[in-house]
Amino acid sequence: MVGLPSIQFNELVQFDNGVLGIAFNLEAKEVGVIILGDYTDIQEGNEVRGTGRVASVPVGDGLIGRVVNALGRPVDGKGPLRFEKYLPIERIAPGVVERQNVYRPVQTGIKAIDAMIPIGRGQRELVIGDRQTGKTAIAIDTIINQKGKDLICIYVAIGQKRAQIARVVATLEEHGAMDHTIVVIASASEPAALQYIAPYAGCAMGEQFMESGRDALVIYDDLSKHAWAYRQVSLLLRRPPGREAYPGDVFYLHSRLLERAAQLSEARGGGSLTALPIIETLLSDVSAYVPTNVISITDGQIYLEADLFYAGIRPAINTGTSVSRVGGDAQIRAMKQATGGLRLDMANFRELQAFAQFGSNLDPVTQRQLDRGLRLQELLKQPQYAPVPVEHQVMVLYAGTKGYIDRVEVNRVGAWEEAFLRFMDNAHPEVGRAIVETGSLSEETEAQLKGAIETFTSTWV
């Protein structure tokens, strides 16, 4: 494109037929533009005008409960948006001085995550695994679990089929989760340019909440397809290809997005933006180009394994390779008291299980460890769209880690858990209330919990 001498990088331009584009390549004699819409009517000789506005999206509370495209335009048929202002999709991340430690949890409602791989507000936790291993399910469960809590969720769907995105939105509506959620879509049928800008648009919407002293969670589903879209537009604009034909700045593509997640200091309002990027691997290859890039940018990863998924262990989280670099800072004290050493025990159990397959005679200590691991594994299984409140998690995991379910048959652990929680809610509601109100297990609460578990388990067994 020739002309446009005073164009800015990332400025929106408009073609004769009303289609928008973004100034992407600024060269000495021409401008490379990526087109955000139907390009079939555009021909050589058409006039293009700069709009004077850098690519930006509407932000504010009016977007909550809505489904919008990558430009922030509504696509849910519910009428025009009410919004406060526009924010640029590309912004500089908060500096070190503007941040503080991550110290508050994002309760996902998934026992295996909240107990062993906790996520804090302001953290960036990668969800990684092969296709169809439950990555999106973790994200949806986390959104559902924020119902009635003070966390606004933004779900960014990149390169997915429209039918799949519609199913996700329907699930969120069914569970009453759209009341605190914004859905940003750039489906597989839309131009690569829209898929490229979609996560930045979702991030800008979340930043508005963070900067107003509130908490937001943004889910990028998924960044593998985002990298593909960026590769496509880069190759079309003749940027030189590098490894796997990706342009040389594909690391910067994701780092400038994920670094915008932060826990702001009290001086900046104390708001937070948590990022849950999703990466799809091929045949469990986490050493591929894009997965290693994103692993090195994030503060830990939840690794989902296909073998565990097919074995019926869901969520299929590999506790040995999954890690949270924030750790106990992102847990309530009661959870730390109830699950101390659980992650290490489960990792050891997986190794023992592999060893025991050889059929060698095991000593009594190893056999006990194996038996307890089997019961804990059953306890950590969880159906989809059924997040567990934190006080229920603490109670059942306390019973599991302290050995109270060692006499329960492995195939009846799920039934035991259901009956035990019903018993606690009916007979001892004060225990759950104390955990929620204080966030810890005091000596008195722990004694009550122990007594209740012993009473229930003796009658159950």
Disulfide bonds with the S-S distance in Angstrom:
none
